[in-house]
């Protein structure tokens, strides 16, 4: 029997821009917000718009936050995370993490109303404090897996 309830599902995207020669990644330092009581470091990204392709959303969000330009065809999907509850308390969402080592432009804080700064940081980890989901996604990318993880969900056993 089909469900008549509406599922609260959101698609989020983030991008790991990896300067392999310098061993750095692009990161943004979010200012304190109503859903984030203290500033925190994160990977550039945001919400995919309804009807927007995920790779195009990732390229758009990266540019909006950092000024960096990437061709969506140069983005590789490196991790998918199912988050049980976002910091905004608006329910679960799926985060699609892309990576690239090809970009154009200079890293800038393109949204100073949202971010304290945008910086190249060491590729091995985000500065502290970091959004836990971004740190988890970066660790998966750095360690070549897993491709899927979840955050905030209770551990369930096999039945």
Chimera marker file (.cmm) of the C-alpha trace (Angstrom):
<marker_set name="trace">
<marker id="1" x="0.000" y="0.000" z="0.000" r="1" g="1" b="0" radius="0.5"/>
<marker id="2" x="1.574" y="3.328" z="-1.012" r="1" g="1" b="0" radius="0.5"/>
<marker id="3" x="2.213" y="5.867" z="1.689" r="1" g="1" b="0" radius="0.5"/>
<marker id="4" x="0.257" y="9.109" z="1.561" r="1" g="1" b="0" radius="0.5"/>
<marker id="5" x="2.707" y="10.919" z="3.828" r="1" g="1" b="0" radius="0.5"/>
<marker id="6" x="5.259" y="13.297" z="2.387" r="1" g="1" b="0" radius="0.5"/>
<marker id="7" x="8.857" y="12.390" z="3.124" r="1" g="1" b="0" radius="0.5"/>
<marker id="8" x="10.972" y="15.261" z="4.389" r="1" g="1" b="0" radius="0.5"/>
<marker id="9" x="13.994" y="14.744" z="2.162" r="1" g="1" b="0" radius="0.5"/>
<marker id="10" x="16.622" y="17.263" z="1.133" r="1" g="1" b="0" radius="0.5"/>
<marker id="11" x="19.617" y="16.936" z="-1.133" r="1" g="1" b="0" radius="0.5"/>
<marker id="12" x="22.758" y="18.745" z="-0.025" r="1" g="1" b="0" radius="0.5"/>
<marker id="13" x="26.079" y="18.931" z="-1.865" r="1" g="1" b="0" radius="0.5"/>
<marker id="14" x="29.637" y="19.788" z="-0.925" r="1" g="1" b="0" radius="0.5"/>
<marker id="15" x="32.902" y="19.945" z="-2.822" r="1" g="1" b="0" radius="0.5"/>
<marker id="16" x="36.415" y="18.974" z="-1.839" r="1" g="1" b="0" radius="0.5"/>
<marker id="17" x="38.663" y="21.173" z="-3.983" r="1" g="1" b="0" radius="0.5"/>
<marker id="18" x="42.009" y="19.451" z="-3.575" r="1" g="1" b="0" radius="0.5"/>
<marker id="19" x="45.255" y="21.219" z="-4.458" r="1" g="1" b="0" radius="0.5"/>
<marker id="20" x="47.332" y="18.053" z="-4.530" r="1" g="1" b="0" radius="0.5"/>
<marker id="21" x="50.607" y="19.886" z="-5.136" r="1" g="1" b="0" radius="0.5"/>
<marker id="22" x="50.170" y="22.087" z="-2.046" r="1" g="1" b="0" radius="0.5"/>
<marker id="23" x="48.350" y="19.317" z="-0.112" r="1" g="1" b="0" radius="0.5"/>
<marker id="24" x="45.514" y="21.681" z="0.764" r="1" g="1" b="0" radius="0.5"/>
<marker id="25" x="41.743" y="21.873" z="0.319" r="1" g="1" b="0" radius="0.5"/>
<marker id="26" x="39.377" y="24.830" z="0.120" r="1" g="1" b="0" radius="0.5"/>
<marker id="27" x="37.370" y="25.346" z="3.321" r="1" g="1" b="0" radius="0.5"/>
<marker id="28" x="34.974" y="27.953" z="4.656" r="1" g="1" b="0" radius="0.5"/>
<marker id="29" x="34.646" y="29.110" z="8.244" r="1" g="1" b="0" radius="0.5"/>
<marker id="30" x="30.944" y="29.547" z="8.991" r="1" g="1" b="0" radius="0.5"/>
<marker id="31" x="29.970" y="32.316" z="11.377" r="1" g="1" b="0" radius="0.5"/>
<marker id="32" x="27.700" y="31.517" z="14.326" r="1" g="1" b="0" radius="0.5"/>
<marker id="33" x="24.088" y="31.133" z="13.159" r="1" g="1" b="0" radius="0.5"/>
<marker id="34" x="20.802" y="30.196" z="14.770" r="1" g="1" b="0" radius="0.5"/>
<marker id="35" x="21.506" y="26.533" z="13.898" r="1" g="1" b="0" radius="0.5"/>
<marker id="36" x="25.239" y="26.682" z="14.657" r="1" g="1" b="0" radius="0.5"/>
<marker id="37" x="25.931" y="28.285" z="18.050" r="1" g="1" b="0" radius="0.5"/>
<marker id="38" x="29.640" y="28.741" z="17.360" r="1" g="1" b="0" radius="0.5"/>
<marker id="39" x="31.704" y="29.324" z="14.223" r="1" g="1" b="0" radius="0.5"/>
<marker id="40" x="32.734" y="26.074" z="12.523" r="1" g="1" b="0" radius="0.5"/>
<marker id="41" x="34.843" y="24.974" z="9.544" r="1" g="1" b="0" radius="0.5"/>
<marker id="42" x="33.208" y="23.113" z="6.699" r="1" g="1" b="0" radius="0.5"/>
<marker id="43" x="33.554" y="22.115" z="3.079" r="1" g="1" b="0" radius="0.5"/>
<marker id="44" x="31.961" y="24.523" z="0.603" r="1" g="1" b="0" radius="0.5"/>
<marker id="45" x="28.454" y="23.495" z="-0.388" r="1" g="1" b="0" radius="0.5"/>
<marker id="46" x="24.762" y="23.857" z="0.215" r="1" g="1" b="0" radius="0.5"/>
<marker id="47" x="21.308" y="22.837" z="-0.967" r="1" g="1" b="0" radius="0.5"/>
<marker id="48" x="20.471" y="21.549" z="-4.404" r="1" g="1" b="0" radius="0.5"/>
<marker id="49" x="17.497" y="23.415" z="-5.834" r="1" g="1" b="0" radius="0.5"/>
<marker id="50" x="14.417" y="21.420" z="-6.909" r="1" g="1" b="0" radius="0.5"/>
<marker id="51" x="15.065" y="20.082" z="-10.404" r="1" g="1" b="0" radius="0.5"/>
<marker id="52" x="18.788" y="20.928" z="-10.288" r="1" g="1" b="0" radius="0.5"/>
<marker id="53" x="21.339" y="18.225" z="-11.144" r="1" g="1" b="0" radius="0.5"/>
<marker id="54" x="23.551" y="17.421" z="-8.160" r="1" g="1" b="0" radius="0.5"/>
<marker id="55" x="26.875" y="18.037" z="-9.926" r="1" g="1" b="0" radius="0.5"/>
<marker id="56" x="25.597" y="21.380" z="-11.227" r="1" g="1" b="0" radius="0.5"/>
<marker id="57" x="24.371" y="22.295" z="-7.721" r="1" g="1" b="0" radius="0.5"/>
<marker id="58" x="27.816" y="21.456" z="-6.323" r="1" g="1" b="0" radius="0.5"/>
<marker id="59" x="29.570" y="23.643" z="-8.905" r="1" g="1" b="0" radius="0.5"/>
<marker id="60" x="27.099" y="26.495" z="-8.283" r="1" g="1" b="0" radius="0.5"/>
<marker id="61" x="27.389" y="26.328" z="-4.491" r="1" g="1" b="0" radius="0.5"/>
<marker id="62" x="31.194" y="26.193" z="-4.664" r="1" g="1" b="0" radius="0.5"/>
<marker id="63" x="31.242" y="29.328" z="-6.812" r="1" g="1" b="0" radius="0.5"/>
<marker id="64" x="28.682" y="31.144" z="-4.642" r="1" g="1" b="0" radius="0.5"/>
<marker id="65" x="30.684" y="30.490" z="-1.457" r="1" g="1" b="0" radius="0.5"/>
<marker id="66" x="34.294" y="30.667" z="-2.646" r="1" g="1" b="0" radius="0.5"/>
<marker id="67" x="34.458" y="32.265" z="-6.081" r="1" g="1" b="0" radius="0.5"/>
<marker id="68" x="36.090" y="29.098" z="-7.436" r="1" g="1" b="0" radius="0.5"/>
<marker id="69" x="34.819" y="27.826" z="-10.783" r="1" g="1" b="0" radius="0.5"/>
<marker id="70" x="34.582" y="24.141" z="-11.647" r="1" g="1" b="0" radius="0.5"/>
<marker id="71" x="33.049" y="22.358" z="-14.580" r="1" g="1" b="0" radius="0.5"/>
<marker id="72" x="30.451" y="19.900" z="-13.255" r="1" g="1" b="0" radius="0.5"/>
<marker id="73" x="31.983" y="17.230" z="-15.523" r="1" g="1" b="0" radius="0.5"/>
<marker id="74" x="35.245" y="17.582" z="-13.532" r="1" g="1" b="0" radius="0.5"/>
<marker id="75" x="33.510" y="16.631" z="-10.266" r="1" g="1" b="0" radius="0.5"/>
<marker id="76" x="33.770" y="13.046" z="-9.030" r="1" g="1" b="0" radius="0.5"/>
<marker id="77" x="31.243" y="11.740" z="-6.508" r="1" g="1" b="0" radius="0.5"/>
<marker id="78" x="33.404" y="10.494" z="-3.621" r="1" g="1" b="0" radius="0.5"/>
<marker id="79" x="30.983" y="10.057" z="-0.721" r="1" g="1" b="0" radius="0.5"/>
<marker id="80" x="27.287" y="9.937" z="0.161" r="1" g="1" b="0" radius="0.5"/>
<marker id="81" x="26.116" y="10.484" z="3.722" r="1" g="1" b="0" radius="0.5"/>
<marker id="82" x="22.616" y="10.092" z="5.149" r="1" g="1" b="0" radius="0.5"/>
<marker id="83" x="22.195" y="12.547" z="8.012" r="1" g="1" b="0" radius="0.5"/>
<marker id="84" x="19.425" y="11.788" z="10.498" r="1" g="1" b="0" radius="0.5"/>
<marker id="85" x="18.935" y="15.388" z="11.654" r="1" g="1" b="0" radius="0.5"/>
<marker id="86" x="20.490" y="18.566" z="10.339" r="1" g="1" b="0" radius="0.5"/>
<marker id="87" x="21.748" y="21.267" z="12.655" r="1" g="1" b="0" radius="0.5"/>
<marker id="88" x="18.824" y="23.368" z="11.438" r="1" g="1" b="0" radius="0.5"/>
<marker id="89" x="16.437" y="20.795" z="12.989" r="1" g="1" b="0" radius="0.5"/>
<marker id="90" x="14.553" y="20.541" z="9.667" r="1" g="1" b="0" radius="0.5"/>
<marker id="91" x="14.902" y="16.747" z="9.410" r="1" g="1" b="0" radius="0.5"/>
<marker id="92" x="17.025" y="14.268" z="7.579" r="1" g="1" b="0" radius="0.5"/>
<marker id="93" x="18.965" y="14.901" z="4.402" r="1" g="1" b="0" radius="0.5"/>
<marker id="94" x="21.379" y="13.238" z="2.027" r="1" g="1" b="0" radius="0.5"/>
<marker id="95" x="24.787" y="14.854" z="1.473" r="1" g="1" b="0" radius="0.5"/>
<marker id="96" x="26.532" y="14.195" z="-1.832" r="1" g="1" b="0" radius="0.5"/>
<marker id="97" x="30.260" y="14.956" z="-1.612" r="1" g="1" b="0" radius="0.5"/>
<marker id="98" x="32.166" y="15.649" z="-4.801" r="1" g="1" b="0" radius="0.5"/>
<marker id="99" x="35.901" y="16.162" z="-5.289" r="1" g="1" b="0" radius="0.5"/>
<marker id="100" x="38.036" y="17.806" z="-7.913" r="1" g="1" b="0" radius="0.5"/>
<marker id="101" x="41.609" y="18.899" z="-8.452" r="1" g="1" b="0" radius="0.5"/>
<marker id="102" x="40.664" y="21.149" z="-11.391" r="1" g="1" b="0" radius="0.5"/>
<marker id="103" x="39.329" y="24.672" z="-10.863" r="1" g="1" b="0" radius="0.5"/>
<marker id="104" x="39.719" y="28.256" z="-11.985" r="1" g="1" b="0" radius="0.5"/>
<marker id="105" x="39.754" y="31.478" z="-10.011" r="1" g="1" b="0" radius="0.5"/>
<marker id="106" x="41.051" y="32.624" z="-6.660" r="1" g="1" b="0" radius="0.5"/>
<marker id="107" x="39.666" y="31.397" z="-3.346" r="1" g="1" b="0" radius="0.5"/>
<marker id="108" x="37.710" y="34.245" z="-1.748" r="1" g="1" b="0" radius="0.5"/>
<marker id="109" x="35.047" y="34.639" z="0.909" r="1" g="1" b="0" radius="0.5"/>
<marker id="110" x="32.234" y="35.269" z="-1.559" r="1" g="1" b="0" radius="0.5"/>
<marker id="111" x="29.548" y="35.246" z="1.173" r="1" g="1" b="0" radius="0.5"/>
<marker id="112" x="30.923" y="37.441" z="3.985" r="1" g="1" b="0" radius="0.5"/>
<marker id="113" x="27.423" y="37.629" z="5.476" r="1" g="1" b="0" radius="0.5"/>
<marker id="114" x="27.638" y="33.861" z="6.164" r="1" g="1" b="0" radius="0.5"/>
<marker id="115" x="31.350" y="33.081" z="6.499" r="1" g="1" b="0" radius="0.5"/>
<marker id="116" x="34.181" y="34.512" z="8.530" r="1" g="1" b="0" radius="0.5"/>
<marker id="117" x="36.719" y="33.450" z="5.900" r="1" g="1" b="0" radius="0.5"/>
<marker id="118" x="37.521" y="31.028" z="3.100" r="1" g="1" b="0" radius="0.5"/>
<marker id="119" x="41.001" y="29.498" z="3.203" r="1" g="1" b="0" radius="0.5"/>
<marker id="120" x="43.227" y="26.784" z="1.852" r="1" g="1" b="0" radius="0.5"/>
<marker id="121" x="43.756" y="24.393" z="4.777" r="1" g="1" b="0" radius="0.5"/>
<marker id="122" x="45.789" y="21.175" z="5.140" r="1" g="1" b="0" radius="0.5"/>
<marker id="123" x="44.112" y="18.350" z="3.207" r="1" g="1" b="0" radius="0.5"/>
<marker id="124" x="44.407" y="15.855" z="6.061" r="1" g="1" b="0" radius="0.5"/>
<marker id="125" x="41.719" y="17.492" z="8.242" r="1" g="1" b="0" radius="0.5"/>
<marker id="126" x="39.576" y="20.562" z="8.720" r="1" g="1" b="0" radius="0.5"/>
<marker id="127" x="40.562" y="23.039" z="11.439" r="1" g="1" b="0" radius="0.5"/>
<marker id="128" x="38.631" y="22.789" z="14.723" r="1" g="1" b="0" radius="0.5"/>
<marker id="129" x="35.870" y="23.196" z="15.424" r="1" g="1" b="0" radius="0.5"/>
<marker id="130" x="34.619" y="21.502" z="12.261" r="1" g="1" b="0" radius="0.5"/>
<marker id="131" x="31.150" y="20.436" z="11.189" r="1" g="1" b="0" radius="0.5"/>
<marker id="132" x="31.209" y="16.720" z="12.081" r="1" g="1" b="0" radius="0.5"/>
<marker id="133" x="29.621" y="15.696" z="8.788" r="1" g="1" b="0" radius="0.5"/>
<marker id="134" x="32.256" y="17.586" z="6.779" r="1" g="1" b="0" radius="0.5"/>
<marker id="135" x="35.045" y="16.067" z="8.875" r="1" g="1" b="0" radius="0.5"/>
<marker id="136" x="33.554" y="12.585" z="8.375" r="1" g="1" b="0" radius="0.5"/>
<marker id="137" x="33.228" y="13.082" z="4.606" r="1" g="1" b="0" radius="0.5"/>
<marker id="138" x="36.789" y="14.403" z="4.317" r="1" g="1" b="0" radius="0.5"/>
<marker id="139" x="38.123" y="11.415" z="6.285" r="1" g="1" b="0" radius="0.5"/>
<marker id="140" x="36.288" y="9.018" z="3.952" r="1" g="1" b="0" radius="0.5"/>
<marker id="141" x="37.721" y="10.817" z="0.908" r="1" g="1" b="0" radius="0.5"/>
<marker id="142" x="41.235" y="10.868" z="2.363" r="1" g="1" b="0" radius="0.5"/>
<marker id="143" x="41.079" y="7.147" z="3.207" r="1" g="1" b="0" radius="0.5"/>
<marker id="144" x="39.501" y="6.156" z="-0.150" r="1" g="1" b="0" radius="0.5"/>
<marker id="145" x="36.276" y="4.991" z="1.426" r="1" g="1" b="0" radius="0.5"/>
<marker id="146" x="33.740" y="4.088" z="2.499" r="1" g="1" b="0" radius="0.5"/>
<marker id="147" x="31.543" y="5.445" z="-0.278" r="1" g="1" b="0" radius="0.5"/>
<marker id="148" x="28.503" y="5.613" z="2.027" r="1" g="1" b="0" radius="0.5"/>
<marker id="149" x="28.137" y="6.550" z="5.672" r="1" g="1" b="0" radius="0.5"/>
<marker id="150" x="25.494" y="7.869" z="7.968" r="1" g="1" b="0" radius="0.5"/>
<marker id="151" x="25.484" y="10.422" z="10.731" r="1" g="1" b="0" radius="0.5"/>
<marker id="152" x="23.196" y="10.604" z="13.769" r="1" g="1" b="0" radius="0.5"/>
<marker id="153" x="21.339" y="7.377" z="13.160" r="1" g="1" b="0" radius="0.5"/>
<marker id="154" x="21.109" y="4.715" z="15.847" r="1" g="1" b="0" radius="0.5"/>
<marker id="155" x="23.086" y="1.576" z="15.179" r="1" g="1" b="0" radius="0.5"/>
<marker id="156" x="20.744" y="-1.211" z="14.136" r="1" g="1" b="0" radius="0.5"/>
<marker id="157" x="21.430" y="-4.912" z="14.052" r="1" g="1" b="0" radius="0.5"/>
<marker id="158" x="20.681" y="-7.304" z="11.228" r="1" g="1" b="0" radius="0.5"/>
<marker id="159" x="17.368" y="-9.076" z="11.494" r="1" g="1" b="0" radius="0.5"/>
<link id1="1" id2="2" r="1" g="1" b="0" radius="0.2"/>
<link id1="2" id2="3" r="1" g="1" b="0" radius="0.2"/>
<link id1="3" id2="4" r="1" g="1" b="0" radius="0.2"/>
<link id1="4" id2="5" r="1" g="1" b="0" radius="0.2"/>
<link id1="5" id2="6" r="1" g="1" b="0" radius="0.2"/>
<link id1="6" id2="7" r="1" g="1" b="0" radius="0.2"/>
<link id1="7" id2="8" r="1" g="1" b="0" radius="0.2"/>
<link id1="8" id2="9" r="1" g="1" b="0" radius="0.2"/>
<link id1="9" id2="10" r="1" g="1" b="0" radius="0.2"/>
<link id1="10" id2="11" r="1" g="1" b="0" radius="0.2"/>
<link id1="11" id2="12" r="1" g="1" b="0" radius="0.2"/>
<link id1="12" id2="13" r="1" g="1" b="0" radius="0.2"/>
<link id1="13" id2="14" r="1" g="1" b="0" radius="0.2"/>
<link id1="14" id2="15" r="1" g="1" b="0" radius="0.2"/>
<link id1="15" id2="16" r="1" g="1" b="0" radius="0.2"/>
<link id1="16" id2="17" r="1" g="1" b="0" radius="0.2"/>
<link id1="17" id2="18" r="1" g="1" b="0" radius="0.2"/>
<link id1="18" id2="19" r="1" g="1" b="0" radius="0.2"/>
<link id1="19" id2="20" r="1" g="1" b="0" radius="0.2"/>
<link id1="20" id2="21" r="1" g="1" b="0" radius="0.2"/>
<link id1="21" id2="22" r="1" g="1" b="0" radius="0.2"/>
<link id1="22" id2="23" r="1" g="1" b="0" radius="0.2"/>
<link id1="23" id2="24" r="1" g="1" b="0" radius="0.2"/>
<link id1="24" id2="25" r="1" g="1" b="0" radius="0.2"/>
<link id1="25" id2="26" r="1" g="1" b="0" radius="0.2"/>
<link id1="26" id2="27" r="1" g="1" b="0" radius="0.2"/>
<link id1="27" id2="28" r="1" g="1" b="0" radius="0.2"/>
<link id1="28" id2="29" r="1" g="1" b="0" radius="0.2"/>
<link id1="29" id2="30" r="1" g="1" b="0" radius="0.2"/>
<link id1="30" id2="31" r="1" g="1" b="0" radius="0.2"/>
<link id1="31" id2="32" r="1" g="1" b="0" radius="0.2"/>
<link id1="32" id2="33" r="1" g="1" b="0" radius="0.2"/>
<link id1="33" id2="34" r="1" g="1" b="0" radius="0.2"/>
<link id1="34" id2="35" r="1" g="1" b="0" radius="0.2"/>
<link id1="35" id2="36" r="1" g="1" b="0" radius="0.2"/>
<link id1="36" id2="37" r="1" g="1" b="0" radius="0.2"/>
<link id1="37" id2="38" r="1" g="1" b="0" radius="0.2"/>
<link id1="38" id2="39" r="1" g="1" b="0" radius="0.2"/>
<link id1="39" id2="40" r="1" g="1" b="0" radius="0.2"/>
<link id1="40" id2="41" r="1" g="1" b="0" radius="0.2"/>
<link id1="41" id2="42" r="1" g="1" b="0" radius="0.2"/>
<link id1="42" id2="43" r="1" g="1" b="0" radius="0.2"/>
<link id1="43" id2="44" r="1" g="1" b="0" radius="0.2"/>
<link id1="44" id2="45" r="1" g="1" b="0" radius="0.2"/>
<link id1="45" id2="46" r="1" g="1" b="0" radius="0.2"/>
<link id1="46" id2="47" r="1" g="1" b="0" radius="0.2"/>
<link id1="47" id2="48" r="1" g="1" b="0" radius="0.2"/>
<link id1="48" id2="49" r="1" g="1" b="0" radius="0.2"/>
<link id1="49" id2="50" r="1" g="1" b="0" radius="0.2"/>
<link id1="50" id2="51" r="1" g="1" b="0" radius="0.2"/>
<link id1="51" id2="52" r="1" g="1" b="0" radius="0.2"/>
<link id1="52" id2="53" r="1" g="1" b="0" radius="0.2"/>
<link id1="53" id2="54" r="1" g="1" b="0" radius="0.2"/>
<link id1="54" id2="55" r="1" g="1" b="0" radius="0.2"/>
<link id1="55" id2="56" r="1" g="1" b="0" radius="0.2"/>
<link id1="56" id2="57" r="1" g="1" b="0" radius="0.2"/>
<link id1="57" id2="58" r="1" g="1" b="0" radius="0.2"/>
<link id1="58" id2="59" r="1" g="1" b="0" radius="0.2"/>
<link id1="59" id2="60" r="1" g="1" b="0" radius="0.2"/>
<link id1="60" id2="61" r="1" g="1" b="0" radius="0.2"/>
<link id1="61" id2="62" r="1" g="1" b="0" radius="0.2"/>
<link id1="62" id2="63" r="1" g="1" b="0" radius="0.2"/>
<link id1="63" id2="64" r="1" g="1" b="0" radius="0.2"/>
<link id1="64" id2="65" r="1" g="1" b="0" radius="0.2"/>
<link id1="65" id2="66" r="1" g="1" b="0" radius="0.2"/>
<link id1="66" id2="67" r="1" g="1" b="0" radius="0.2"/>
<link id1="67" id2="68" r="1" g="1" b="0" radius="0.2"/>
<link id1="68" id2="69" r="1" g="1" b="0" radius="0.2"/>
<link id1="69" id2="70" r="1" g="1" b="0" radius="0.2"/>
<link id1="70" id2="71" r="1" g="1" b="0" radius="0.2"/>
<link id1="71" id2="72" r="1" g="1" b="0" radius="0.2"/>
<link id1="72" id2="73" r="1" g="1" b="0" radius="0.2"/>
<link id1="73" id2="74" r="1" g="1" b="0" radius="0.2"/>
<link id1="74" id2="75" r="1" g="1" b="0" radius="0.2"/>
<link id1="75" id2="76" r="1" g="1" b="0" radius="0.2"/>
<link id1="76" id2="77" r="1" g="1" b="0" radius="0.2"/>
<link id1="77" id2="78" r="1" g="1" b="0" radius="0.2"/>
<link id1="78" id2="79" r="1" g="1" b="0" radius="0.2"/>
<link id1="79" id2="80" r="1" g="1" b="0" radius="0.2"/>
<link id1="80" id2="81" r="1" g="1" b="0" radius="0.2"/>
<link id1="81" id2="82" r="1" g="1" b="0" radius="0.2"/>
<link id1="82" id2="83" r="1" g="1" b="0" radius="0.2"/>
<link id1="83" id2="84" r="1" g="1" b="0" radius="0.2"/>
<link id1="84" id2="85" r="1" g="1" b="0" radius="0.2"/>
<link id1="85" id2="86" r="1" g="1" b="0" radius="0.2"/>
<link id1="86" id2="87" r="1" g="1" b="0" radius="0.2"/>
<link id1="87" id2="88" r="1" g="1" b="0" radius="0.2"/>
<link id1="88" id2="89" r="1" g="1" b="0" radius="0.2"/>
<link id1="89" id2="90" r="1" g="1" b="0" radius="0.2"/>
<link id1="90" id2="91" r="1" g="1" b="0" radius="0.2"/>
<link id1="91" id2="92" r="1" g="1" b="0" radius="0.2"/>
<link id1="92" id2="93" r="1" g="1" b="0" radius="0.2"/>
<link id1="93" id2="94" r="1" g="1" b="0" radius="0.2"/>
<link id1="94" id2="95" r="1" g="1" b="0" radius="0.2"/>
<link id1="95" id2="96" r="1" g="1" b="0" radius="0.2"/>
<link id1="96" id2="97" r="1" g="1" b="0" radius="0.2"/>
<link id1="97" id2="98" r="1" g="1" b="0" radius="0.2"/>
<link id1="98" id2="99" r="1" g="1" b="0" radius="0.2"/>
<link id1="99" id2="100" r="1" g="1" b="0" radius="0.2"/>
<link id1="100" id2="101" r="1" g="1" b="0" radius="0.2"/>
<link id1="101" id2="102" r="1" g="1" b="0" radius="0.2"/>
<link id1="102" id2="103" r="1" g="1" b="0" radius="0.2"/>
<link id1="103" id2="104" r="1" g="1" b="0" radius="0.2"/>
<link id1="104" id2="105" r="1" g="1" b="0" radius="0.2"/>
<link id1="105" id2="106" r="1" g="1" b="0" radius="0.2"/>
<link id1="106" id2="107" r="1" g="1" b="0" radius="0.2"/>
<link id1="107" id2="108" r="1" g="1" b="0" radius="0.2"/>
<link id1="108" id2="109" r="1" g="1" b="0" radius="0.2"/>
<link id1="109" id2="110" r="1" g="1" b="0" radius="0.2"/>
<link id1="110" id2="111" r="1" g="1" b="0" radius="0.2"/>
<link id1="111" id2="112" r="1" g="1" b="0" radius="0.2"/>
<link id1="112" id2="113" r="1" g="1" b="0" radius="0.2"/>
<link id1="113" id2="114" r="1" g="1" b="0" radius="0.2"/>
<link id1="114" id2="115" r="1" g="1" b="0" radius="0.2"/>
<link id1="115" id2="116" r="1" g="1" b="0" radius="0.2"/>
<link id1="116" id2="117" r="1" g="1" b="0" radius="0.2"/>
<link id1="117" id2="118" r="1" g="1" b="0" radius="0.2"/>
<link id1="118" id2="119" r="1" g="1" b="0" radius="0.2"/>
<link id1="119" id2="120" r="1" g="1" b="0" radius="0.2"/>
<link id1="120" id2="121" r="1" g="1" b="0" radius="0.2"/>
<link id1="121" id2="122" r="1" g="1" b="0" radius="0.2"/>
<link id1="122" id2="123" r="1" g="1" b="0" radius="0.2"/>
<link id1="123" id2="124" r="1" g="1" b="0" radius="0.2"/>
<link id1="124" id2="125" r="1" g="1" b="0" radius="0.2"/>
<link id1="125" id2="126" r="1" g="1" b="0" radius="0.2"/>
<link id1="126" id2="127" r="1" g="1" b="0" radius="0.2"/>
<link id1="127" id2="128" r="1" g="1" b="0" radius="0.2"/>
<link id1="128" id2="129" r="1" g="1" b="0" radius="0.2"/>
<link id1="129" id2="130" r="1" g="1" b="0" radius="0.2"/>
<link id1="130" id2="131" r="1" g="1" b="0" radius="0.2"/>
<link id1="131" id2="132" r="1" g="1" b="0" radius="0.2"/>
<link id1="132" id2="133" r="1" g="1" b="0" radius="0.2"/>
<link id1="133" id2="134" r="1" g="1" b="0" radius="0.2"/>
<link id1="134" id2="135" r="1" g="1" b="0" radius="0.2"/>
<link id1="135" id2="136" r="1" g="1" b="0" radius="0.2"/>
<link id1="136" id2="137" r="1" g="1" b="0" radius="0.2"/>
<link id1="137" id2="138" r="1" g="1" b="0" radius="0.2"/>
<link id1="138" id2="139" r="1" g="1" b="0" radius="0.2"/>
<link id1="139" id2="140" r="1" g="1" b="0" radius="0.2"/>
<link id1="140" id2="141" r="1" g="1" b="0" radius="0.2"/>
<link id1="141" id2="142" r="1" g="1" b="0" radius="0.2"/>
<link id1="142" id2="143" r="1" g="1" b="0" radius="0.2"/>
<link id1="143" id2="144" r="1" g="1" b="0" radius="0.2"/>
<link id1="144" id2="145" r="1" g="1" b="0" radius="0.2"/>
<link id1="145" id2="146" r="1" g="1" b="0" radius="0.2"/>
<link id1="146" id2="147" r="1" g="1" b="0" radius="0.2"/>
<link id1="147" id2="148" r="1" g="1" b="0" radius="0.2"/>
<link id1="148" id2="149" r="1" g="1" b="0" radius="0.2"/>
<link id1="149" id2="150" r="1" g="1" b="0" radius="0.2"/>
<link id1="150" id2="151" r="1" g="1" b="0" radius="0.2"/>
<link id1="151" id2="152" r="1" g="1" b="0" radius="0.2"/>
<link id1="152" id2="153" r="1" g="1" b="0" radius="0.2"/>
<link id1="153" id2="154" r="1" g="1" b="0" radius="0.2"/>
<link id1="154" id2="155" r="1" g="1" b="0" radius="0.2"/>
<link id1="155" id2="156" r="1" g="1" b="0" radius="0.2"/>
<link id1="156" id2="157" r="1" g="1" b="0" radius="0.2"/>
<link id1="157" id2="158" r="1" g="1" b="0" radius="0.2"/>
<link id1="158" id2="159" r="1" g="1" b="0" radius="0.2"/>
</marker_set>
